[in-house]
């Protein structure tokens, strides 16, 4: 984690922009790490329908929204960010699972396939 000035210690727009840029880089790295887990989840799931778990999503979003508010972030902002992230991840999982299943079907339908 980058050592940043506290917001109150920023005396110029440049200070603030530098801090925001550094935080954005950290966020990208975290999102990339998170995506690794999403990829692995797609490998473990057996059907594209497993990518969407309404109950899990609603429980997770509610908890994140509450935690965001505890941290002084607007809950609606956190909810919007996470719902967008979740929607993209669900779509990614569905595509990855479907592609894997199609590749397996293609291999098994070829003459001489060893299964």
Buried (B, 14 or more C-beta within 10 A) or exposed (E): EEEBEEEEEBEEEEBEEBBEEBEEEEEEEEEEEEBEEBEEBBEEBEEBEBBBEEEEBEEEBEEBBEEBEEEEBEBEEBBEBBEEBBEEBBEBBBEBBBEBEEEEEEEEEEEEEEE
